[in-house]
Amino acid sequence: MVGTFEVDEKIYLEPCPFCGGEAYITGLFIPVNGDEINAYAVGCEKCGISFMEDWIYENIVKKWNTRIQ
């Protein structure tokens, strides 16, 4: 069963690139072979777009905050 945890570190997330809505980040506990790994999901409260990244927290924040000019 996948569980969630609150991300304690306060990090700036850019608004949603699709609708401009407020972004969120959630931590996930994912069971794997009798153990668990941490993953993160980031997305938009307004339009519901989201994606998940492996246990490297900085990667998902960087991907969400990167905008093509």
C-alpha angles and dihedrals in degrees: 000000000000115000130190135223133191116251105235098193111092107227131171114247120190116235116269111290091218105046107003093244126147116281127224136193124207131185119227133201107211119190114230123176095332093316133075138235130204119240133169134225123200125186151130126288092207108046099019098233111151145156137193131228133190123260097296102104096189092057096060093046091050092048093050094046095046113100127188110235 
